[in-house]
Amino acid sequence: MNPQLVMYEEEQKQIQAIAERLHQDSRARTILLIDKNGQLVAAAGDSAALDTTSLSSLVAGNVAATGGIAQLLREDEFTAQFHEGKGMSIHMSLVGRRIILVVLFDKNTTQGLVRLRVKKAQEELVPIFELLAKKATTQPSSPFGAEITDQDIDNLFND
């Protein structure tokens, strides 16, 4: 199990902007960024008609299963996956070993264009997620800050 991703507003805006630019540049239908726990981090494009909660969980499970296959084959990890359907295709790639970048696309674009644009987006996303990981280790663990003790919290909820 991976630790919970902590997201800050500034980084969330940067991630969202990259997802939206990737959506436009790749001519994809939908862009999703999902953490390995199956939580949706960002979405761009036509995601309203999708069950993004279920899709995020299934994508995370698929990546975990593929990671198991990689280990059996003595590979560190498979960093990208591609599934082609009749009308829709999906490209999944790992960003910084923590985030799954999902591109859903149809016949309006090509796998080659998607891969090219994904590579550029990954180069922009990796430093952002590295910064988030660094922030998570330097921020106080309690959402209430260091000045509030466990006893203070207990007293607050006791009548």
C-alpha positions, 0 to 999 in steps of 0.5 A: 500500500502506498502512503496517501498523496497530500495535494496542495492548491498550487501544485493541484493547479499546475497538474490540472493545467498540464492535464488540460494541455495534454488533452488539447495537444494529444487530441484525446477524449479524456485525461486522468491522473490517478495515484496508485491507491486508485484516487483520482488526482486530476481530470481533463476532457470528457470525464463527466460521462465516466464513472471515474471512481470505478475507472480509477480503482480498476486502473490502479488494480491493473497497474498493480497486477502488471507490476506483479507480472514485471516482478515475475519476469525480473523487470523493475516495472512496466512503465507504460501500457496500451489497450486498443478497442474498436472505438476507444483506446487507453494509454496508461503510464507511470509518472514518478513511480507514484501516479498513473497518467491515463489517456483515453482516445479514439480515432481522432488521434493516433497512438504515436501522437499520444505517446509523444505528448505523454512523454512531454507531460511526464517531464513536466509532472515528475518534478511537481510530484517529487516536490509534493513528496518532499513537502509531505515529509517536511510538513507536520503529520497532524492536520491540527498543527503541533500546538494542539495535543491529543489531550486537547482534541479529546477534551474538545469532543468530551462533554 
